[in-house]
Each structure stands twice: as structure tokens, then as C-alpha cells.
Amino acid sequence: MKTWLSRYTYWILWLVVTLALAGYYSYVTFKAEDKRPLLPGVTTHGHYQIEMECYVCHNNEPNENLFTSSGVTNESCLQCHGEALEEFSDSHPVRKFKNPENAIFLEHIQAMDCVSCHSEHNPKITEPMGVSLPADYCTHCHQVTLENLESHKNLEFNTCATAGCHNYHDNMALSPSYLLKNFGQPNVLENPITAFHKNLQETETKSTTDTDKHPNALTVADADHPATVTLDAKHLHDWSISAHSREGVNCSDCHQPEGQAWSNKVSQETCASCHDREVKGFQQGKHGMRSLHEKLSPMTPELARLPMHKAAAHKELDCQACHDTHQYDRHYAAYEACVKCHNDEHTNQYKDSKHYHLFQKELLNLAPKGSGVSCATCHMPHVKRGGEWIIDHDQSNNLRPNEKMTRTVCTSCHGLQFSMDAMADPSVIQKNFQHPSSQKHPGIDWAVDAAVERGDEDIILMKQFIQEQFEKQNDK
């Protein structure tokens, strides 16, 4: 007996391990909600938070619990990305390739399917922006550009999207007309404040008293919490000086909405009853995208792929994670809330930047409103939508590609050339813009040279004027 066991020990172990693995993966495949152990490869930075909910993307699989790339439809992608593509005028929409004249291009790339370019679970071939095609994919359709544009003749085949020049879906930020319109701007503009505050300066025609602005303002004595609920005195004080009390929002409006039982924790749905656009934006970004799916827990810093502070590892991200309870201080949310979680070099270098010092001066009323730059100024800027200015709570919106930030944020205070130089230089970004870029982005020069060649008199005169100013400075 002992001899028999000795002879077949390895075979018995192999059989036990095989059966155990088969049982485990059968359970994961057919029973478990979390199917991440079945992933063929890690997901991209854009999707890793929702990778345990396979059906979010695989919405058209013929066989349940069996996932293929063909089961991911364009509709699945557009559920999250459709609004952004419409807003920024998609340069390569599907309808373009339905045109018979463009059908020939489909021989190179099946551009009518999102997954042709964005194939998940392939980390070895996936580039930034989740693109899983070879870096020369632009040249298949735009070979004529390399042949006819003098400025492009000496460029490498893989540089189209590496210097902030071209974005497959949206070229608004660096279109030739926009480049020429902003040619010759100084590094820092004459009135360097955010677009939102510039708009306020233009539209404010009369001053109003605080009473005029807030006729329904409430005080501590007006708090309508139930008698059975004892509230912290600090919470009451913080609420009494908040925007909520000034606008007549009482305790029960948040803690007991629609006659429900009192709850100490305010839900995201309650916030959305007044701040629907803000909550919707939050759910489109990395901070809140998991809250769209019932089976997923809220995002926590420990789930992030960026360096985070260990002390914040288990903090659930919802509205109150950034808007401190009862105070709802936007200045706190604009900077302090960010650095309590984020621990990467870009974030840590911020306190040594000019942006930070301007922000502190603004808070002390030593500088104009909008002249300071907080984390939120760049990553959650004020944008105009539907005729109104709102804060874009999708903090991922202008990060990828980062040239989107050039137009929506940087050029409120800086010239376009200066902004393009900075956003194309990773070392400058990493140091949080503590010094200007040592490299010049060639985009504006190329657009100017082309305009001069076709005889654009305004551009010719502008170029001559700038050259004269440059020569005068050198003579000094």
C-alpha cells in the first residue's frame, strides 16, 4: 500500500489540484458575481474600476457567461462616451465611413467598430488612451498628408498623437484656424483669470445685498430636525453659514427627503435632486463611475492605480467625501480634499508652484477672484453648458488627451503657444508647471508657415511684427 501511494503521489496531487481549480473556475463562471479571475488580461485605466461587471461592456453576448470581443457593441461604448463625442464634434464618426467614398479606408481599419481600435485586456499592445492598434495607424488613411505637407515630410510615422497635435475623435483644441487665431499671444495674458470669473466680470452690472441674494436664509433656530434627533452643535453651526442655509435648504430636505425616515447619511440620490448635472458628471469620471452600477461598491483610494495616501485607503468616494459634511466649502473641495487622497508627484509638487501661491493670495483677498489655480481649477473647471456655467464634476474629462485642457483651462490665463509647450512636456506636468517647457511645440509655426505660403496678409504682418519685437529685445 505504501509503495503504491509513493508511486502515484504526484498523480494524486495533480488530480486534486486540477479538480479544485476546475471547481473554482466553474463557480466563478456560472455562479459568482465577480468574474475578474476569468479576465484574459488587465483592463485599461479607463475601465479597470468596472471590470467585475462584465455585462456593462459585453451587452450582446449570444451565450451567457461567455465573453467575446464581438459581444461589445458600439452602443455599449456610447452609453458612457457618447455625450462627450457629440459635445466635442467627433472627427471620425461612424457616419463618415458609411459614405461610399470612404469605404476604401475600411480595408485598413474597421473604423465603424469602437473595439477595432480599443480592444481591452491586451496590455502588451495597449497604448495611452486605450488604443490597441500599431502606432502607425493614422498613415493608412492619411498618407497624402505626409506627402503633401512640407512640415510633415520629415516626421516619424508614429508621432501623430505623441505631441498633442492630433486626437482621432476631437481636433477642436488644435485646429489650424484656432492656432492662427491665437498666434503671437504673450506667455501670460493681460487679464489672467479663469473663464468663469471673466464671464462674471462682464455680466455683473449692479451689486446686490446679501439679503437680496438670499431672502430665504435660515439660522440655527430654524433647523427642523426631529426632537428625537440630537445634532452636534458644530454641525448646526457649519450648516447655518453654508450655502444651503442661505438658500433655505433645511435639515429635513437632505436627511428626511419626501417624508422618509430620518437618516444621518445623505445619499447621492438626494444630492442629485438639486444637483443633477453635478452628480451626473461625477458618475462619468473615475471618482464616481462605479456608483452607476448597483452591484459595485463605491470607489475607494485603495482601488486606484495612482499613488494614494494609505490613511485614505478605505474612504468611499461620494459627494460628501470632497464636500465636507455640513460645510460644503468649495475651497476645501478644490484643494484639501484632493491632497488627502492623492500622493503622486504631480500633486505633491503643487504647493511649490506659482499656481498654489496665487490660489492662497486669492483666498486672502490679496488677488482678484479667479486668478488662483487650485486642483479643481484645472481638473474640474467651470464650463458653459445649456447657456449656464456649471462645475464639470467629471474630473477625467480633460485629462485624456491632455490637450483638451489647453483650450478649456490653460488659455484663460496663458497664451496658446506657452500652453501647448507645457502640455506636451511630461517633465513640466510632473513638476506641476513650476518652470516653463524647454521645448517648443511646432504646431502654431506650421499653421503660420502654411498661411504665409498661401498669402494670408494678416498673418504675414503679425509674423513680421513679432520678429521685429524679438529683434528689439535681443538688441537690448
GIPE-V330332 format. One record per backbone hydrogen bond with DSSP energy under -0.5 kcal/mol. NH is the residue of the N-H (numbers start at 0). CO is the residue of the C=O. E is the energy in kcal/mol with one decimal. If there is no record, write none. Layout:
# GIPE-V330332
[[NH,CO,E] [NH,CO,E]]
This chain:
# GIPE-V330332
[[4,0,-2.4] [5,1,-2.3] [6,2,-2.1] [7,3,-1.7] [8,4,-0.6] [8,5,-0.6] [11,7,-2.6] [12,8,-2.6] [13,9,-2.5] [14,10,-2.2] [15,11,-2.5] [16,12,-2.7] [17,13,-2.4] [18,14,-2.5] [19,15,-2.4] [20,16,-2.7] [21,17,-2.7] [22,18,-2.5] [23,19,-2.5] [24,20,-2.9] [25,21,-1.9] [26,22,-2.0] [27,23,-2.4] [28,24,-2.4] [29,25,-2.4] [30,26,-2.6] [31,26,-2.6] [34,32,-0.9] [34,51,-0.6] [37,34,-1.8] [38,35,-1.9] [46,43,-0.9] [47,43,-1.8] [49,46,-1.5] [50,47,-1.1] [52,49,-1.6] [53,51,-0.8] [55,52,-1.9] [56,53,-1.3] [57,53,-2.8] [58,56,-2.0] [59,70,-1.9] [65,62,-1.7] [66,64,-0.5] [70,67,-1.1] [71,68,-1.6] [72,56,-0.5] [72,70,-0.7] [76,72,-1.3] [77,73,-2.7] [78,74,-1.2] [79,75,-0.5] [79,76,-1.0] [80,76,-2.4] [81,77,-1.8] [84,80,-1.9] [85,81,-2.0] [86,82,-2.4] [87,83,-2.1] [88,85,-1.0] [89,84,-1.4] [90,168,-2.1] [92,89,-0.6] [95,92,-1.3] [96,92,-0.7] [96,93,-1.1] [97,93,-0.8] [98,94,-0.7] [98,95,-0.5] [101,98,-2.0] [102,99,-1.0] [104,101,-1.4] [105,101,-0.5] [105,102,-1.2] [106,103,-1.3] [107,104,-1.5] [108,104,-1.6] [110,108,-2.5] [112,109,-1.7] [115,112,-1.5] [116,112,-0.5] [116,113,-1.3] [117,113,-2.2] [118,116,-0.6] [119,117,-0.7] [124,121,-1.4] [125,121,-0.6] [125,122,-0.5] [126,124,-0.5] [126,130,-3.5] [129,126,-1.2] [130,127,-0.9] [131,116,-3.6] [136,133,-1.6] [138,135,-1.0] [139,135,-0.6] [139,136,-0.8] [140,137,-1.2] [141,137,-2.0] [142,138,-0.5] [144,141,-1.0] [145,141,-1.0] [146,142,-1.5] [147,143,-2.2] [148,144,-2.3] [149,147,-0.7] [151,148,-1.2] [152,148,-0.6] [152,149,-0.9] [154,151,-1.3] [158,155,-1.3] [161,158,-1.1] [162,158,-0.6] [165,159,-1.4] [173,170,-0.5] [174,171,-1.1] [177,174,-0.5] [178,174,-2.3] [179,175,-2.4] [180,176,-1.9] [181,177,-1.3] [182,179,-1.3] [184,181,-1.1] [188,412,-3.2] [191,188,-0.6] [192,190,-2.0] [192,411,-0.6] [193,369,-1.5] [197,193,-2.1] [198,194,-2.2] [199,195,-1.8] [200,196,-2.2] [201,197,-1.8] [202,198,-1.9] [203,199,-2.3] [204,202,-0.7] [212,208,-1.8] [213,209,-2.0] [216,213,-1.5] [217,244,-2.1] [221,218,-1.6] [222,219,-1.5] [228,225,-1.6] [229,227,-0.6] [230,228,-0.6] [235,231,-2.0] [236,232,-2.3] [237,233,-3.1] [238,234,-2.5] [239,235,-2.2] [240,236,-1.1] [240,237,-0.6] [241,238,-1.6] [244,238,-0.8] [245,241,-1.7] [246,242,-1.4] [247,244,-1.3] [248,243,-3.0] [249,247,-0.7] [252,249,-0.7] [253,249,-0.7] [253,250,-1.2] [254,250,-2.8] [255,251,-1.7] [258,255,-1.1] [259,256,-1.9] [262,254,-2.1] [265,263,-0.5] [270,266,-1.6] [271,267,-2.1] [272,268,-0.9] [272,269,-0.7] [273,270,-1.5] [274,270,-2.7] [278,274,-2.4] [279,275,-2.5] [280,276,-2.2] [281,277,-2.4] [282,278,-2.2] [283,279,-0.8] [283,280,-0.7] [284,280,-0.8] [284,281,-0.8] [287,281,-1.1] [287,284,-0.5] [288,284,-1.5] [290,287,-1.3] [291,288,-1.2] [292,289,-1.7] [293,291,-0.5] [295,292,-1.6] [300,311,-0.7] [300,314,-0.6] [301,312,-2.2] [302,299,-2.1] [303,300,-1.5] [308,340,-2.7] [311,308,-1.3] [312,309,-1.7] [314,311,-1.9] [316,298,-2.8] [317,315,-0.8] [320,317,-1.2] [321,317,-0.7] [321,318,-1.0] [322,318,-2.3] [323,321,-1.2] [326,323,-1.0] [327,323,-2.5] [329,327,-0.6] [332,328,-2.2] [333,329,-1.6] [334,330,-0.8] [334,331,-0.8] [335,330,-0.6] [336,331,-2.7] [337,334,-0.6] [338,334,-2.0] [339,335,-1.1] [340,337,-1.4] [341,337,-2.6] [342,306,-2.5] [347,343,-2.4] [348,344,-2.1] [349,346,-1.2] [351,348,-1.4] [352,349,-2.2] [355,349,-0.6] [356,352,-1.6] [357,353,-2.4] [358,354,-1.9] [359,355,-2.3] [360,356,-1.9] [361,357,-2.1] [362,358,-2.1] [363,359,-1.4] [364,361,-1.7] [365,360,-3.2] [366,360,-0.7] [370,367,-1.9] [372,354,-1.5] [373,371,-0.5] [374,333,-0.9] [375,333,-1.6] [377,373,-1.0] [377,374,-0.6] [378,374,-2.5] [379,375,-2.1] [382,389,-3.0] [384,382,-0.7] [384,387,-3.1] [387,384,-1.7] [389,382,-2.8] [389,387,-0.5] [391,380,-2.5] [391,389,-0.6] [392,390,-1.0] [394,392,-1.4] [396,393,-1.9] [398,395,-1.4] [399,395,-0.9] [403,400,-1.7] [404,397,-0.5] [404,401,-1.4] [405,401,-0.5] [406,402,-0.8] [407,403,-1.6] [408,404,-2.4] [409,404,-1.9] [410,405,-2.0] [411,408,-1.9] [412,409,-1.6] [413,409,-2.5] [414,185,-0.7] [414,186,-1.2] [418,414,-2.2] [419,415,-2.9] [420,416,-2.4] [421,417,-1.9] [422,418,-2.5] [423,419,-1.2] [424,421,-1.4] [425,423,-0.6] [427,424,-0.6] [428,424,-1.8] [429,425,-2.5] [430,426,-1.6] [431,428,-1.7] [432,427,-2.9] [440,438,-0.5] [445,441,-2.4] [446,442,-2.0] [447,443,-2.7] [448,444,-2.9] [449,445,-2.0] [450,446,-1.9] [451,447,-2.8] [452,448,-2.2] [453,449,-1.4] [454,451,-1.4] [455,450,-2.5] [456,454,-0.9] [459,455,-2.2] [460,456,-2.6] [461,457,-2.1] [462,458,-2.6] [463,459,-2.2] [464,460,-2.5] [465,461,-2.4] [466,462,-2.1] [467,463,-2.2] [468,464,-2.3] [469,465,-2.2] [470,466,-2.1] [471,467,-2.1] [472,468,-2.0] [473,469,-1.9] [474,470,-1.8] [475,471,-1.3]]
